[in-house]
Amino acid sequence: MVQSAQLVLRKPIQVNEPSDKVDLLSKYRLEISVELRPFLNSAITRIGYLFPAAQINPRESHLDIALPAQIDFESLKKQLLYTIYREKIREEGKDSRQALSVAVFGR
């Protein structure tokens, strides 16, 4: 005789709704200038190791951010903007680094 597995339907977790699996999330919006938008995806990926519980969603002109109570928005904002600027500098300096490598190592 074959036993069937029971399917347990659960209500999806909603933002700002108490749950035993998720802390309360606070929503924020962070405006990003046009010049920095090309570097967002890399920066969001890099910042994920510092704030794994943060939910950062890029939009056209801003970021939608959802944070658990234990994460300070100002701290995340500071680290995120720093990471975006680092990505910008890294990308814009790529040609100079390659030219330096060719000049020094002949490659």
MIPAVO-429803 format. One record per residue (C-alpha): residue in three letters; x, y, z. Coordinates in Angstrom, 1 decimal. Layout:
+------+--------+--------+--------+
: resn :   east :  north :     up :
+------+--------+--------+--------+
:  ALA :      X :      Y :      Z :
...
+------+--------+--------+--------+
END
This chain:
+------+--------+--------+--------+
: resn :   east :  north :     up :
+------+--------+--------+--------+
:  MET :    0.0 :    0.0 :    0.0 :
:  VAL :    1.3 :    3.4 :   -1.0 :
:  GLN :    1.1 :    6.2 :    1.5 :
:  SER :    0.6 :    9.7 :    0.3 :
:  ALA :    2.5 :   12.6 :    1.7 :
:  GLN :    0.5 :   15.3 :    3.3 :
:  LEU :    0.7 :   18.6 :    1.7 :
:  VAL :    0.8 :   21.4 :    4.2 :
:  LEU :   -0.1 :   24.8 :    2.8 :
:  ARG :    1.3 :   27.7 :    4.6 :
:  LYS :    0.5 :   31.4 :    4.3 :
:  PRO :    3.3 :   33.3 :    2.6 :
:  ILE :    5.5 :   35.5 :    4.8 :
:  GLN :    4.5 :   39.1 :    4.4 :
:  VAL :    6.7 :   42.1 :    5.2 :
:  ASN :    5.9 :   43.6 :    8.6 :
:  GLU :    4.0 :   40.6 :    9.6 :
:  PRO :    5.2 :   38.7 :   12.7 :
:  SER :    6.5 :   35.2 :   11.9 :
:  ASP :    8.5 :   32.5 :   13.7 :
:  LYS :   10.9 :   32.5 :   10.8 :
:  VAL :   11.4 :   36.1 :   10.0 :
:  ASP :   11.9 :   39.3 :   12.1 :
:  LEU :    9.8 :   42.3 :   11.4 :
:  LEU :   11.1 :   44.1 :    8.3 :
:  SER :   11.3 :   47.9 :    7.9 :
:  LYS :   11.1 :   49.3 :    4.4 :
:  TYR :   13.4 :   52.1 :    3.1 :
:  ARG :   14.0 :   53.8 :   -0.2 :
:  LEU :   17.5 :   55.0 :   -1.2 :
:  GLU :   17.7 :   57.3 :   -4.2 :
:  ILE :   20.7 :   56.5 :   -6.5 :
:  SER :   22.2 :   59.0 :   -8.9 :
:  VAL :   22.3 :   58.2 :  -12.6 :
:  GLU :   26.1 :   58.0 :  -12.7 :
:  LEU :   26.2 :   55.2 :  -10.1 :
:  ARG :   23.4 :   53.0 :  -11.4 :
:  PRO :   25.6 :   50.9 :  -13.7 :
:  PHE :   27.5 :   49.7 :  -10.6 :
:  LEU :   24.5 :   48.7 :   -8.5 :
:  ASN :   24.3 :   44.9 :   -9.3 :
:  SER :   28.0 :   44.3 :   -8.4 :
:  ALA :   27.8 :   46.4 :   -5.3 :
:  ILE :   24.6 :   44.7 :   -4.1 :
:  THR :   26.2 :   41.3 :   -4.6 :
:  ARG :   29.3 :   42.4 :   -2.7 :
:  ILE :   27.4 :   44.0 :    0.2 :
:  GLY :   25.4 :   40.8 :    0.7 :
:  TYR :   28.1 :   39.2 :    2.8 :
:  LEU :   27.9 :   42.0 :    5.4 :
:  PHE :   24.1 :   42.2 :    5.5 :
:  PRO :   22.7 :   38.8 :    4.5 :
:  ALA :   19.3 :   39.5 :    6.1 :
:  ALA :   18.8 :   42.7 :    4.1 :
:  GLN :   16.6 :   42.6 :    1.0 :
:  ILE :   17.9 :   45.1 :   -1.6 :
:  ASN :   16.0 :   45.4 :   -4.8 :
:  PRO :   17.2 :   47.8 :   -7.5 :
:  ARG :   14.6 :   49.9 :   -9.3 :
:  GLU :   15.0 :   52.4 :  -12.1 :
:  SER :   16.0 :   55.4 :   -9.9 :
:  HIS :   16.3 :   54.0 :   -6.4 :
:  LEU :   16.7 :   50.9 :   -4.2 :
:  ASP :   13.9 :   49.3 :   -2.2 :
:  ILE :   15.4 :   48.0 :    1.0 :
:  ALA :   13.8 :   45.8 :    3.6 :
:  LEU :   15.7 :   45.4 :    6.9 :
:  PRO :   15.1 :   43.3 :   10.0 :
:  ALA :   15.1 :   45.4 :   13.2 :
:  GLN :   18.6 :   44.5 :   14.2 :
:  ILE :   20.1 :   46.2 :   11.2 :
:  ASP :   20.6 :   49.9 :   11.3 :
:  PHE :   19.6 :   51.6 :    8.0 :
:  GLU :   22.3 :   54.3 :    8.3 :
:  SER :   25.0 :   51.7 :    8.8 :
:  LEU :   23.8 :   49.8 :    5.7 :
:  LYS :   23.5 :   53.0 :    3.7 :
:  LYS :   27.0 :   54.0 :    4.5 :
:  GLN :   28.5 :   50.6 :    3.6 :
:  LEU :   26.3 :   50.3 :    0.5 :
:  LEU :   27.3 :   53.7 :   -0.9 :
:  TYR :   31.0 :   53.0 :   -0.1 :
:  THR :   30.7 :   49.7 :   -2.0 :
:  ILE :   29.0 :   51.4 :   -5.0 :
:  TYR :   31.8 :   54.0 :   -5.2 :
:  ARG :   34.4 :   51.2 :   -4.9 :
:  GLU :   32.8 :   49.4 :   -7.8 :
:  LYS :   32.8 :   52.6 :   -9.8 :
:  ILE :   36.5 :   53.2 :   -9.1 :
:  ARG :   37.4 :   49.6 :   -9.9 :
:  GLU :   35.5 :   49.6 :  -13.2 :
:  GLU :   36.8 :   53.0 :  -14.3 :
:  GLY :   40.4 :   52.1 :  -13.4 :
:  LYS :   40.4 :   48.8 :  -15.3 :
:  ASP :   42.0 :   50.3 :  -18.4 :
:  SER :   44.7 :   52.0 :  -16.4 :
:  ARG :   45.5 :   48.7 :  -14.6 :
:  GLN :   45.7 :   46.8 :  -17.8 :
:  ALA :   48.0 :   49.5 :  -19.4 :
:  LEU :   50.2 :   49.4 :  -16.3 :
:  SER :   50.4 :   45.6 :  -16.5 :
:  VAL :   51.4 :   45.8 :  -20.2 :
:  ALA :   54.1 :   48.4 :  -19.5 :
:  VAL :   55.6 :   46.6 :  -16.5 :
:  PHE :   55.2 :   42.9 :  -17.5 :
:  GLY :   54.9 :   43.2 :  -21.3 :
:  ARG :   51.5 :   41.4 :  -21.3 :
+------+--------+--------+--------+
END
